[in-house]
């Protein structure tokens, strides 16, 4: 199954909101938790870059891997997106 950038963004936001990964609480498991056919896909990289450019994702290089968390400065935007597009996916 082919996924769109928006579907991947939605999956990432759902995981990080559920895991309460805001600001300093980051995880590398966002990418690792994706299905194997999505992990290294260009479309997945594009989705992560777009989320970072929008300021929704913060990245930090730790232990040789990139860890991600949600930007607490964008809480309202992220939670509005989550309520509108992701809540039904629960």
PyMOL Python script that loads the backbone (N, CA, C, O; Angstrom):
from pymol import cmd

cmd.read_pdbstr("""\
ATOM      1  N   UNK A   1       0.840  -1.185   0.000  1.00  0.00           N
ATOM      2  CA  UNK A   1       0.000   0.000   0.000  1.00  0.00           C
ATOM      3  C   UNK A   1       0.879   1.239   0.000  1.00  0.00           C
ATOM      4  O   UNK A   1       1.829   1.336   0.777  1.00  0.00           O
ATOM      5  N   UNK A   2       0.564   2.175  -0.864  1.00  0.00           N
ATOM      6  CA  UNK A   2       1.306   3.428  -0.915  1.00  0.00           C
ATOM      7  C   UNK A   2       0.647   4.456  -0.002  1.00  0.00           C
ATOM      8  O   UNK A   2      -0.574   4.608   0.016  1.00  0.00           O
ATOM      9  N   UNK A   3       1.477   5.145   0.745  1.00  0.00           N
ATOM     10  CA  UNK A   3       0.989   6.165   1.658  1.00  0.00           C
ATOM     11  C   UNK A   3       1.310   7.536   1.110  1.00  0.00           C
ATOM     12  O   UNK A   3       2.262   7.693   0.346  1.00  0.00           O
ATOM     13  N   UNK A   4       0.520   8.538   1.494  1.00  0.00           N
ATOM     14  CA  UNK A   4       0.800   9.916   1.108  1.00  0.00           C
ATOM     15  C   UNK A   4       1.603  10.574   2.226  1.00  0.00           C
ATOM     16  O   UNK A   4       1.698  10.044   3.333  1.00  0.00           O
ATOM     17  N   UNK A   5       2.170  11.716   1.924  1.00  0.00           N
ATOM     18  CA  UNK A   5       2.919  12.473   2.923  1.00  0.00           C
ATOM     19  C   UNK A   5       2.010  12.812   4.099  1.00  0.00           C
ATOM     20  O   UNK A   5       2.422  12.709   5.254  1.00  0.00           O
ATOM     21  N   UNK A   6       0.782  13.212   3.809  1.00  0.00           N
ATOM     22  CA  UNK A   6      -0.143  13.588   4.881  1.00  0.00           C
ATOM     23  C   UNK A   6      -0.492  12.409   5.788  1.00  0.00           C
ATOM     24  O   UNK A   6      -0.646  12.585   6.996  1.00  0.00           O
ATOM     25  N   UNK A   7      -0.616  11.224   5.223  1.00  0.00           N
ATOM     26  CA  UNK A   7      -0.905  10.035   6.040  1.00  0.00           C
ATOM     27  C   UNK A   7       0.268   9.710   6.969  1.00  0.00           C
ATOM     28  O   UNK A   7       0.069   9.301   8.113  1.00  0.00           O
ATOM     29  N   UNK A   8       1.471   9.891   6.473  1.00  0.00           N
ATOM     30  CA  UNK A   8       2.658   9.639   7.294  1.00  0.00           C
ATOM     31  C   UNK A   8       2.751  10.682   8.400  1.00  0.00           C
ATOM     32  O   UNK A   8       3.045  10.343   9.546  1.00  0.00           O
ATOM     33  N   UNK A   9       2.504  11.939   8.070  1.00  0.00           N
ATOM     34  CA  UNK A   9       2.516  13.005   9.078  1.00  0.00           C
ATOM     35  C   UNK A   9       1.504  12.694  10.177  1.00  0.00           C
ATOM     36  O   UNK A   9       1.786  12.857  11.364  1.00  0.00           O
ATOM     37  N   UNK A  10       0.334  12.248   9.764  1.00  0.00           N
ATOM     38  CA  UNK A  10      -0.717  11.916  10.714  1.00  0.00           C
ATOM     39  C   UNK A  10      -0.259  10.813  11.668  1.00  0.00           C
ATOM     40  O   UNK A  10      -0.476  10.906  12.876  1.00  0.00           O
ATOM     41  N   UNK A  11       0.373   9.773  11.128  1.00  0.00           N
ATOM     42  CA  UNK A  11       0.875   8.669  11.969  1.00  0.00           C
ATOM     43  C   UNK A  11       1.903   9.161  12.983  1.00  0.00           C
ATOM     44  O   UNK A  11       1.885   8.759  14.146  1.00  0.00           O
ATOM     45  N   UNK A  12       2.804  10.040  12.526  1.00  0.00           N
ATOM     46  CA  UNK A  12       3.858  10.575  13.399  1.00  0.00           C
ATOM     47  C   UNK A  12       3.238  11.408  14.520  1.00  0.00           C
ATOM     48  O   UNK A  12       3.594  11.248  15.687  1.00  0.00           O
ATOM     49  N   UNK A  13       2.312  12.295  14.166  1.00  0.00           N
ATOM     50  CA  UNK A  13       1.672  13.147  15.166  1.00  0.00           C
ATOM     51  C   UNK A  13       0.893  12.301  16.171  1.00  0.00           C
ATOM     52  O   UNK A  13       0.966  12.550  17.374  1.00  0.00           O
ATOM     53  N   UNK A  14       0.158  11.317  15.695  1.00  0.00           N
ATOM     54  CA  UNK A  14      -0.601  10.443  16.595  1.00  0.00           C
ATOM     55  C   UNK A  14       0.324   9.782  17.611  1.00  0.00           C
ATOM     56  O   UNK A  14       0.045   9.787  18.810  1.00  0.00           O
ATOM     57  N   UNK A  15       1.425   9.213  17.128  1.00  0.00           N
ATOM     58  CA  UNK A  15       2.352   8.527  18.041  1.00  0.00           C
ATOM     59  C   UNK A  15       2.929   9.482  19.080  1.00  0.00           C
ATOM     60  O   UNK A  15       2.924   9.181  20.273  1.00  0.00           O
ATOM     61  N   UNK A  16       3.424  10.626  18.631  1.00  0.00           N
ATOM     62  CA  UNK A  16       4.082  11.538  19.565  1.00  0.00           C
ATOM     63  C   UNK A  16       3.102  12.154  20.554  1.00  0.00           C
ATOM     64  O   UNK A  16       3.460  12.365  21.713  1.00  0.00           O
ATOM     65  N   UNK A  17       1.881  12.449  20.131  1.00  0.00           N
ATOM     66  CA  UNK A  17       0.887  12.993  21.059  1.00  0.00           C
ATOM     67  C   UNK A  17       0.500  11.925  22.085  1.00  0.00           C
ATOM     68  O   UNK A  17       0.425  12.215  23.279  1.00  0.00           O
ATOM     69  N   UNK A  18       0.255  10.704  21.634  1.00  0.00           N
ATOM     70  CA  UNK A  18      -0.109   9.617  22.561  1.00  0.00           C
ATOM     71  C   UNK A  18       1.004   9.343  23.563  1.00  0.00           C
ATOM     72  O   UNK A  18       0.746   9.092  24.740  1.00  0.00           O
ATOM     73  N   UNK A  19       2.247   9.395  23.084  1.00  0.00           N
ATOM     74  CA  UNK A  19       3.391   9.128  23.956  1.00  0.00           C
ATOM     75  C   UNK A  19       3.784  10.335  24.797  1.00  0.00           C
ATOM     76  O   UNK A  19       4.683  10.245  25.633  1.00  0.00           O
ATOM     77  N   UNK A  20       3.115  11.462  24.580  1.00  0.00           N
ATOM     78  CA  UNK A  20       3.401  12.717  25.307  1.00  0.00           C
ATOM     79  C   UNK A  20       4.867  13.132  25.153  1.00  0.00           C
ATOM     80  O   UNK A  20       5.535  13.460  26.134  1.00  0.00           O
ATOM     81  N   UNK A  21       5.350  13.115  23.929  1.00  0.00           N
ATOM     82  CA  UNK A  21       6.744  13.478  23.640  1.00  0.00           C
ATOM     83  C   UNK A  21       6.813  14.937  23.207  1.00  0.00           C
ATOM     84  O   UNK A  21       6.835  15.239  22.014  1.00  0.00           O
ATOM     85  N   UNK A  22       6.846  15.831  24.176  1.00  0.00           N
ATOM     86  CA  UNK A  22       6.901  17.266  23.941  1.00  0.00           C
ATOM     87  C   UNK A  22       8.234  17.806  24.440  1.00  0.00           C
ATOM     88  O   UNK A  22       8.690  17.426  25.519  1.00  0.00           O
ATOM     89  N   UNK A  23       8.860  18.680  23.677  1.00  0.00           N
ATOM     90  CA  UNK A  23      10.084  19.353  24.094  1.00  0.00           C
ATOM     91  C   UNK A  23      11.221  18.400  24.387  1.00  0.00           C
ATOM     92  O   UNK A  23      11.672  17.677  23.498  1.00  0.00           O
ATOM     93  N   UNK A  24      11.693  18.390  25.631  1.00  0.00           N
ATOM     94  CA  UNK A  24      12.846  17.590  26.024  1.00  0.00           C
ATOM     95  C   UNK A  24      12.594  16.089  26.077  1.00  0.00           C
ATOM     96  O   UNK A  24      13.539  15.301  26.116  1.00  0.00           O
ATOM     97  N   UNK A  25      11.331  15.692  26.079  1.00  0.00           N
ATOM     98  CA  UNK A  25      11.003  14.257  26.090  1.00  0.00           C
ATOM     99  C   UNK A  25      10.967  13.782  24.643  1.00  0.00           C
ATOM    100  O   UNK A  25       9.954  13.940  23.962  1.00  0.00           O
ATOM    101  N   UNK A  26      12.056  13.209  24.177  1.00  0.00           N
ATOM    102  CA  UNK A  26      12.134  12.809  22.769  1.00  0.00           C
ATOM    103  C   UNK A  26      12.353  11.309  22.642  1.00  0.00           C
ATOM    104  O   UNK A  26      12.707  10.628  23.605  1.00  0.00           O
ATOM    105  N   UNK A  27      12.133  10.812  21.423  1.00  0.00           N
ATOM    106  CA  UNK A  27      12.283   9.378  21.169  1.00  0.00           C
ATOM    107  C   UNK A  27      12.766   9.146  19.752  1.00  0.00           C
ATOM    108  O   UNK A  27      12.440   9.920  18.853  1.00  0.00           O
ATOM    109  N   UNK A  28      13.529   8.104  19.541  1.00  0.00           N
ATOM    110  CA  UNK A  28      13.945   7.711  18.193  1.00  0.00           C
ATOM    111  C   UNK A  28      12.986   6.677  17.631  1.00  0.00           C
ATOM    112  O   UNK A  28      13.092   6.306  16.463  1.00  0.00           O
ATOM    113  N   UNK A  29      12.056   6.210  18.442  1.00  0.00           N
ATOM    114  CA  UNK A  29      11.171   5.125  18.047  1.00  0.00           C
ATOM    115  C   UNK A  29      10.086   5.520  17.055  1.00  0.00           C
ATOM    116  O   UNK A  29       9.340   4.660  16.589  1.00  0.00           O
ATOM    117  N   UNK A  30       9.985   6.794  16.726  1.00  0.00           N
ATOM    118  CA  UNK A  30       8.959   7.204  15.772  1.00  0.00           C
ATOM    119  C   UNK A  30       9.232   6.563  14.419  1.00  0.00           C
ATOM    120  O   UNK A  30       8.342   5.949  13.831  1.00  0.00           O
ATOM    121  N   UNK A  31      10.445   6.702  13.928  1.00  0.00           N
ATOM    122  CA  UNK A  31      10.800   6.086  12.640  1.00  0.00           C
ATOM    123  C   UNK A  31      10.855   4.571  12.754  1.00  0.00           C
ATOM    124  O   UNK A  31      10.380   3.857  11.871  1.00  0.00           O
ATOM    125  N   UNK A  32      11.439   4.080  13.850  1.00  0.00           N
ATOM    126  CA  UNK A  32      11.563   2.633  14.040  1.00  0.00           C
ATOM    127  C   UNK A  32      10.203   1.964  14.138  1.00  0.00           C
ATOM    128  O   UNK A  32      10.061   0.798  13.772  1.00  0.00           O
ATOM    129  N   UNK A  33       9.210   2.678  14.623  1.00  0.00           N
ATOM    130  CA  UNK A  33       7.880   2.127  14.799  1.00  0.00           C
ATOM    131  C   UNK A  33       7.049   2.074  13.530  1.00  0.00           C
ATOM    132  O   UNK A  33       5.970   1.482  13.515  1.00  0.00           O
ATOM    133  N   UNK A  34       7.546   2.689  12.465  1.00  0.00           N
ATOM    134  CA  UNK A  34       6.816   2.643  11.198  1.00  0.00           C
ATOM    135  C   UNK A  34       6.987   1.275  10.544  1.00  0.00           C
ATOM    136  O   UNK A  34       7.978   0.589  10.793  1.00  0.00           O
ATOM    137  N   UNK A  35       6.033   0.878   9.714  1.00  0.00           N
ATOM    138  CA  UNK A  35       6.188  -0.391   8.987  1.00  0.00           C
ATOM    139  C   UNK A  35       7.484  -0.383   8.169  1.00  0.00           C
ATOM    140  O   UNK A  35       7.925   0.676   7.723  1.00  0.00           O
ATOM    141  N   UNK A  36       8.085  -1.535   7.974  1.00  0.00           N
ATOM    142  CA  UNK A  36       9.400  -1.634   7.331  1.00  0.00           C
ATOM    143  C   UNK A  36       9.445  -1.007   5.944  1.00  0.00           C
ATOM    144  O   UNK A  36      10.469  -0.443   5.559  1.00  0.00           O
ATOM    145  N   UNK A  37       8.363  -1.093   5.193  1.00  0.00           N
ATOM    146  CA  UNK A  37       8.374  -0.523   3.848  1.00  0.00           C
ATOM    147  C   UNK A  37       8.322   1.006   3.854  1.00  0.00           C
ATOM    148  O   UNK A  37       8.531   1.635   2.816  1.00  0.00           O
ATOM    149  N   UNK A  38       8.045   1.610   5.017  1.00  0.00           N
ATOM    150  CA  UNK A  38       7.981   3.062   5.108  1.00  0.00           C
ATOM    151  C   UNK A  38       9.242   3.677   5.711  1.00  0.00           C
ATOM    152  O   UNK A  38       9.526   4.850   5.468  1.00  0.00           O
ATOM    153  N   UNK A  39       9.990   2.922   6.481  1.00  0.00           N
ATOM    154  CA  UNK A  39      11.119   3.463   7.240  1.00  0.00           C
ATOM    155  C   UNK A  39      12.119   4.234   6.393  1.00  0.00           C
ATOM    156  O   UNK A  39      12.473   5.361   6.738  1.00  0.00           O
ATOM    157  N   UNK A  40      12.576   3.661   5.307  1.00  0.00           N
ATOM    158  CA  UNK A  40      13.603   4.309   4.501  1.00  0.00           C
ATOM    159  C   UNK A  40      13.072   4.968   3.247  1.00  0.00           C
ATOM    160  O   UNK A  40      13.853   5.402   2.401  1.00  0.00           O
ATOM    161  N   UNK A  41      11.770   5.052   3.112  1.00  0.00           N
ATOM    162  CA  UNK A  41      11.170   5.597   1.901  1.00  0.00           C
ATOM    163  C   UNK A  41      11.379   7.108   1.800  1.00  0.00           C
ATOM    164  O   UNK A  41      11.394   7.815   2.808  1.00  0.00           O
ATOM    165  N   UNK A  42      11.539   7.586   0.569  1.00  0.00           N
ATOM    166  CA  UNK A  42      11.727   9.018   0.343  1.00  0.00           C
ATOM    167  C   UNK A  42      10.526   9.819   0.830  1.00  0.00           C
ATOM    168  O   UNK A  42      10.677  10.924   1.351  1.00  0.00           O
ATOM    169  N   UNK A  43       9.344   9.260   0.659  1.00  0.00           N
ATOM    170  CA  UNK A  43       8.136   9.966   1.081  1.00  0.00           C
ATOM    171  C   UNK A  43       8.104  10.149   2.596  1.00  0.00           C
ATOM    172  O   UNK A  43       7.576  11.146   3.087  1.00  0.00           O
ATOM    173  N   UNK A  44       8.661   9.200   3.336  1.00  0.00           N
ATOM    174  CA  UNK A  44       8.742   9.311   4.797  1.00  0.00           C
ATOM    175  C   UNK A  44       9.713  10.428   5.173  1.00  0.00           C
ATOM    176  O   UNK A  44       9.430  11.232   6.061  1.00  0.00           O
ATOM    177  N   UNK A  45      10.861  10.473   4.490  1.00  0.00           N
ATOM    178  CA  UNK A  45      11.817  11.556   4.734  1.00  0.00           C
ATOM    179  C   UNK A  45      11.177  12.910   4.449  1.00  0.00           C
ATOM    180  O   UNK A  45      11.385  13.872   5.188  1.00  0.00           O
ATOM    181  N   UNK A  46      10.404  12.978   3.380  1.00  0.00           N
ATOM    182  CA  UNK A  46       9.732  14.215   3.009  1.00  0.00           C
ATOM    183  C   UNK A  46       8.746  14.642   4.097  1.00  0.00           C
ATOM    184  O   UNK A  46       8.683  15.819   4.453  1.00  0.00           O
ATOM    185  N   UNK A  47       7.989  13.705   4.616  1.00  0.00           N
ATOM    186  CA  UNK A  47       7.011  14.006   5.671  1.00  0.00           C
ATOM    187  C   UNK A  47       7.712  14.556   6.919  1.00  0.00           C
ATOM    188  O   UNK A  47       7.255  15.537   7.505  1.00  0.00           O
ATOM    189  N   UNK A  48       8.816  13.928   7.323  1.00  0.00           N
ATOM    190  CA  UNK A  48       9.556  14.394   8.495  1.00  0.00           C
ATOM    191  C   UNK A  48      10.131  15.792   8.249  1.00  0.00           C
ATOM    192  O   UNK A  48      10.087  16.644   9.136  1.00  0.00           O
ATOM    193  N   UNK A  49      10.669  16.028   7.053  1.00  0.00           N
ATOM    194  CA  UNK A  49      11.223  17.355   6.730  1.00  0.00           C
ATOM    195  C   UNK A  49      10.139  18.425   6.771  1.00  0.00           C
ATOM    196  O   UNK A  49      10.366  19.523   7.279  1.00  0.00           O
ATOM    197  N   UNK A  50       8.963  18.107   6.240  1.00  0.00           N
ATOM    198  CA  UNK A  50       7.864  19.079   6.249  1.00  0.00           C
ATOM    199  C   UNK A  50       7.404  19.385   7.670  1.00  0.00           C
ATOM    200  O   UNK A  50       7.106  20.536   7.988  1.00  0.00           O
ATOM    201  N   UNK A  51       7.344  18.382   8.515  1.00  0.00           N
ATOM    202  CA  UNK A  51       6.968  18.609   9.910  1.00  0.00           C
ATOM    203  C   UNK A  51       8.016  19.458  10.637  1.00  0.00           C
ATOM    204  O   UNK A  51       7.672  20.303  11.464  1.00  0.00           O
ATOM    205  N   UNK A  52       9.290  19.229  10.324  1.00  0.00           N
ATOM    206  CA  UNK A  52      10.356  20.035  10.929  1.00  0.00           C
ATOM    207  C   UNK A  52      10.295  21.478  10.424  1.00  0.00           C
ATOM    208  O   UNK A  52      10.415  22.415  11.213  1.00  0.00           O
ATOM    209  N   UNK A  53      10.109  21.660   9.107  1.00  0.00           N
ATOM    210  CA  UNK A  53      10.027  23.006   8.535  1.00  0.00           C
ATOM    211  C   UNK A  53       8.847  23.791   9.111  1.00  0.00           C
ATOM    212  O   UNK A  53       8.944  25.000   9.321  1.00  0.00           O
ATOM    213  N   UNK A  54       7.750  23.108   9.362  1.00  0.00           N
ATOM    214  CA  UNK A  54       6.567  23.752   9.938  1.00  0.00           C
ATOM    215  C   UNK A  54       6.787  24.093  11.414  1.00  0.00           C
ATOM    216  O   UNK A  54       6.006  24.835  12.010  1.00  0.00           O
ATOM    217  N   UNK A  55       7.853  23.546  11.992  1.00  0.00           N
ATOM    218  CA  UNK A  55       8.162  23.808  13.392  1.00  0.00           C
ATOM    219  C   UNK A  55       7.433  22.892  14.357  1.00  0.00           C
ATOM    220  O   UNK A  55       7.471  23.108  15.569  1.00  0.00           O
ATOM    221  N   UNK A  56       6.770  21.871  13.833  1.00  0.00           N
ATOM    222  CA  UNK A  56       6.033  20.956  14.696  1.00  0.00           C
ATOM    223  C   UNK A  56       6.929  19.906  15.324  1.00  0.00           C
ATOM    224  O   UNK A  56       6.676  19.469  16.447  1.00  0.00           O
ATOM    225  N   UNK A  57       7.975  19.492  14.614  1.00  0.00           N
ATOM    226  CA  UNK A  57       8.896  18.470  15.110  1.00  0.00           C
ATOM    227  C   UNK A  57      10.228  19.098  15.470  1.00  0.00           C
ATOM    228  O   UNK A  57      10.753  19.935  14.735  1.00  0.00           O
ATOM    229  N   UNK A  58      10.760  18.695  16.587  1.00  0.00           N
ATOM    230  CA  UNK A  58      12.113  19.072  16.983  1.00  0.00           C
ATOM    231  C   UNK A  58      12.967  17.821  16.860  1.00  0.00           C
ATOM    232  O   UNK A  58      12.544  16.733  17.250  1.00  0.00           O
ATOM    233  N   UNK A  59      14.154  17.974  16.325  1.00  0.00           N
ATOM    234  CA  UNK A  59      15.031  16.810  16.215  1.00  0.00           C
ATOM    235  C   UNK A  59      16.310  17.059  16.997  1.00  0.00           C
ATOM    236  O   UNK A  59      16.773  18.192  17.122  1.00  0.00           O
ATOM    237  N   UNK A  60      16.860  15.993  17.511  1.00  0.00           N
ATOM    238  CA  UNK A  60      18.110  16.055  18.262  1.00  0.00           C
ATOM    239  C   UNK A  60      18.905  14.800  17.942  1.00  0.00           C
ATOM    240  O   UNK A  60      18.371  13.692  17.968  1.00  0.00           O
ATOM    241  N   UNK A  61      20.172  14.980  17.645  1.00  0.00           N
ATOM    242  CA  UNK A  61      21.026  13.823  17.355  1.00  0.00           C
ATOM    243  C   UNK A  61      21.574  13.309  18.683  1.00  0.00           C
ATOM    244  O   UNK A  61      22.369  13.976  19.346  1.00  0.00           O
ATOM    245  N   UNK A  62      21.138  12.127  19.050  1.00  0.00           N
ATOM    246  CA  UNK A  62      21.562  11.490  20.305  1.00  0.00           C
ATOM    247  C   UNK A  62      21.991  10.073  20.001  1.00  0.00           C
ATOM    248  O   UNK A  62      21.372   9.400  19.177  1.00  0.00           O
ATOM    249  N   UNK A  63      23.008   9.625  20.634  1.00  0.00           N
ATOM    250  CA  UNK A  63      23.518   8.252  20.497  1.00  0.00           C
ATOM    251  C   UNK A  63      23.584   7.803  19.037  1.00  0.00           C
ATOM    252  O   UNK A  63      23.297   6.649  18.720  1.00  0.00           O
ATOM    253  N   UNK A  64      23.962   8.720  18.160  1.00  0.00           N
ATOM    254  CA  UNK A  64      24.128   8.388  16.750  1.00  0.00           C
ATOM    255  C   UNK A  64      22.832   8.296  15.961  1.00  0.00           C
ATOM    256  O   UNK A  64      22.862   8.025  14.760  1.00  0.00           O
ATOM    257  N   UNK A  65      21.707   8.514  16.604  1.00  0.00           N
ATOM    258  CA  UNK A  65      20.412   8.455  15.939  1.00  0.00           C
ATOM    259  C   UNK A  65      19.696   9.783  16.120  1.00  0.00           C
ATOM    260  O   UNK A  65      20.011  10.549  17.031  1.00  0.00           O
ATOM    261  N   UNK A  66      18.741  10.049  15.259  1.00  0.00           N
ATOM    262  CA  UNK A  66      17.959  11.272  15.387  1.00  0.00           C
ATOM    263  C   UNK A  66      16.726  10.975  16.235  1.00  0.00           C
ATOM    264  O   UNK A  66      15.959  10.057  15.940  1.00  0.00           O
ATOM    265  N   UNK A  67      16.550  11.752  17.273  1.00  0.00           N
ATOM    266  CA  UNK A  67      15.409  11.632  18.166  1.00  0.00           C
ATOM    267  C   UNK A  67      14.451  12.784  17.864  1.00  0.00           C
ATOM    268  O   UNK A  67      14.881  13.885  17.521  1.00  0.00           O
ATOM    269  N   UNK A  68      13.164  12.522  17.993  1.00  0.00           N
ATOM    270  CA  UNK A  68      12.158  13.527  17.682  1.00  0.00           C
ATOM    271  C   UNK A  68      11.254  13.792  18.871  1.00  0.00           C
ATOM    272  O   UNK A  68      11.008  12.913  19.697  1.00  0.00           O
ATOM    273  N   UNK A  69      10.760  15.030  18.941  1.00  0.00           N
ATOM    274  CA  UNK A  69       9.735  15.399  19.911  1.00  0.00           C
ATOM    275  C   UNK A  69       8.876  16.484  19.275  1.00  0.00           C
ATOM    276  O   UNK A  69       9.248  17.076  18.262  1.00  0.00           O
ATOM    277  N   UNK A  70       7.725  16.733  19.883  1.00  0.00           N
ATOM    278  CA  UNK A  70       6.838  17.788  19.403  1.00  0.00           C
ATOM    279  C   UNK A  70       7.267  19.122  20.002  1.00  0.00           C
ATOM    280  O   UNK A  70       7.712  19.182  21.149  1.00  0.00           O
ATOM    281  N   UNK A  71       7.133  20.173  19.231  1.00  0.00           N
ATOM    282  CA  UNK A  71       7.522  21.508  19.669  1.00  0.00           C
ATOM    283  C   UNK A  71       6.451  22.075  20.599  1.00  0.00           C
ATOM    284  O   UNK A  71       5.320  22.291  20.164  1.00  0.00           O
ATOM    285  N   UNK A  72       6.782  22.320  21.870  1.00  0.00           N
ATOM    286  CA  UNK A  72       5.785  22.844  22.800  1.00  0.00           C
ATOM    287  C   UNK A  72       5.287  24.235  22.424  1.00  0.00           C
ATOM    288  O   UNK A  72       4.207  24.641  22.852  1.00  0.00           O
ATOM    289  N   UNK A  73       6.061  24.969  21.628  1.00  0.00           N
ATOM    290  CA  UNK A  73       5.630  26.302  21.179  1.00  0.00           C
ATOM    291  C   UNK A  73       4.499  26.212  20.158  1.00  0.00           C
ATOM    292  O   UNK A  73       3.807  27.201  19.913  1.00  0.00           O
ATOM    293  N   UNK A  74       4.309  25.057  19.572  1.00  0.00           N
ATOM    294  CA  UNK A  74       3.272  24.853  18.558  1.00  0.00           C
ATOM    295  C   UNK A  74       2.148  23.950  19.076  1.00  0.00           C
ATOM    296  O   UNK A  74       1.418  23.346  18.291  1.00  0.00           O
ATOM    297  N   UNK A  75       2.016  23.864  20.391  1.00  0.00           N
ATOM    298  CA  UNK A  75       1.044  22.958  21.004  1.00  0.00           C
ATOM    299  C   UNK A  75      -0.363  23.159  20.451  1.00  0.00           C
ATOM    300  O   UNK A  75      -1.024  22.190  20.079  1.00  0.00           O
ATOM    301  N   UNK A  76      -0.828  24.414  20.393  1.00  0.00           N
ATOM    302  CA  UNK A  76      -2.200  24.662  19.933  1.00  0.00           C
ATOM    303  C   UNK A  76      -2.421  24.156  18.515  1.00  0.00           C
ATOM    304  O   UNK A  76      -3.415  23.484  18.241  1.00  0.00           O
ATOM    305  N   UNK A  77      -1.491  24.480  17.605  1.00  0.00           N
ATOM    306  CA  UNK A  77      -1.611  24.035  16.213  1.00  0.00           C
ATOM    307  C   UNK A  77      -1.626  22.510  16.113  1.00  0.00           C
ATOM    308  O   UNK A  77      -2.454  21.927  15.412  1.00  0.00           O
ATOM    309  N   UNK A  78      -0.707  21.885  16.818  1.00  0.00           N
ATOM    310  CA  UNK A  78      -0.576  20.420  16.758  1.00  0.00           C
ATOM    311  C   UNK A  78      -1.831  19.749  17.315  1.00  0.00           C
ATOM    312  O   UNK A  78      -2.348  18.803  16.720  1.00  0.00           O
ATOM    313  N   UNK A  79      -2.313  20.230  18.442  1.00  0.00           N
ATOM    314  CA  UNK A  79      -3.491  19.611  19.048  1.00  0.00           C
ATOM    315  C   UNK A  79      -4.756  19.864  18.224  1.00  0.00           C
ATOM    316  O   UNK A  79      -5.648  19.016  18.192  1.00  0.00           O
ATOM    317  N   UNK A  80      -4.842  21.016  17.558  1.00  0.00           N
ATOM    318  CA  UNK A  80      -5.973  21.261  16.655  1.00  0.00           C
ATOM    319  C   UNK A  80      -5.937  20.276  15.496  1.00  0.00           C
ATOM    320  O   UNK A  80      -6.965  19.709  15.125  1.00  0.00           O
ATOM    321  N   UNK A  81      -4.753  20.071  14.923  1.00  0.00           N
ATOM    322  CA  UNK A  81      -4.587  19.095  13.845  1.00  0.00           C
ATOM    323  C   UNK A  81      -4.966  17.701  14.344  1.00  0.00           C
ATOM    324  O   UNK A  81      -5.679  16.962  13.666  1.00  0.00           O
ATOM    325  N   UNK A  82      -4.487  17.357  15.523  1.00  0.00           N
ATOM    326  CA  UNK A  82      -4.757  16.040  16.105  1.00  0.00           C
ATOM    327  C   UNK A  82      -6.261  15.842  16.296  1.00  0.00           C
ATOM    328  O   UNK A  82      -6.803  14.802  15.919  1.00  0.00           O
ATOM    329  N   UNK A  83      -6.932  16.831  16.876  1.00  0.00           N
ATOM    330  CA  UNK A  83      -8.372  16.727  17.113  1.00  0.00           C
ATOM    331  C   UNK A  83      -9.142  16.598  15.802  1.00  0.00           C
ATOM    332  O   UNK A  83     -10.106  15.836  15.718  1.00  0.00           O
ATOM    333  N   UNK A  84      -8.722  17.335  14.789  1.00  0.00           N
ATOM    334  CA  UNK A  84      -9.451  17.364  13.514  1.00  0.00           C
ATOM    335  C   UNK A  84      -9.204  16.136  12.656  1.00  0.00           C
ATOM    336  O   UNK A  84     -10.143  15.587  12.079  1.00  0.00           O
ATOM    337  N   UNK A  85      -7.945  15.694  12.560  1.00  0.00           N
ATOM    338  CA  UNK A  85      -7.591  14.650  11.607  1.00  0.00           C
ATOM    339  C   UNK A  85      -7.211  13.304  12.218  1.00  0.00           C
ATOM    340  O   UNK A  85      -7.286  12.279  11.541  1.00  0.00           O
ATOM    341  N   UNK A  86      -6.813  13.293  13.463  1.00  0.00           N
ATOM    342  CA  UNK A  86      -6.257  12.073  14.037  1.00  0.00           C
ATOM    343  C   UNK A  86      -7.165  11.406  15.060  1.00  0.00           C
ATOM    344  O   UNK A  86      -7.057  10.199  15.275  1.00  0.00           O
ATOM    345  N   UNK A  87      -8.030  12.138  15.678  1.00  0.00           N
ATOM    346  CA  UNK A  87      -8.850  11.605  16.754  1.00  0.00           C
ATOM    347  C   UNK A  87      -9.670  10.398  16.309  1.00  0.00           C
ATOM    348  O   UNK A  87      -9.835   9.448  17.074  1.00  0.00           O
ATOM    349  N   UNK A  88     -10.186  10.425  15.077  1.00  0.00           N
ATOM    350  CA  UNK A  88     -10.991   9.324  14.566  1.00  0.00           C
ATOM    351  C   UNK A  88     -10.160   8.063  14.322  1.00  0.00           C
ATOM    352  O   UNK A  88     -10.709   6.965  14.232  1.00  0.00           O
ATOM    353  N   UNK A  89      -8.836   8.218  14.215  1.00  0.00           N
ATOM    354  CA  UNK A  89      -7.945   7.082  13.952  1.00  0.00           C
ATOM    355  C   UNK A  89      -7.680   6.260  15.199  1.00  0.00           C
ATOM    356  O   UNK A  89      -7.147   5.153  15.112  1.00  0.00           O
ATOM    357  N   UNK A  90      -8.043   6.787  16.349  1.00  0.00           N
ATOM    358  CA  UNK A  90      -7.765   6.104  17.625  1.00  0.00           C
ATOM    359  C   UNK A  90      -8.508   4.808  17.761  1.00  0.00           C
ATOM    360  O   UNK A  90      -8.375   4.124  18.776  1.00  0.00           O
TER     361      UNK A  90
END
""", "prot")
cmd.dss("prot")
cmd.show_as("cartoon", "prot")
cmd.util.cbc("prot")
cmd.orient("prot")
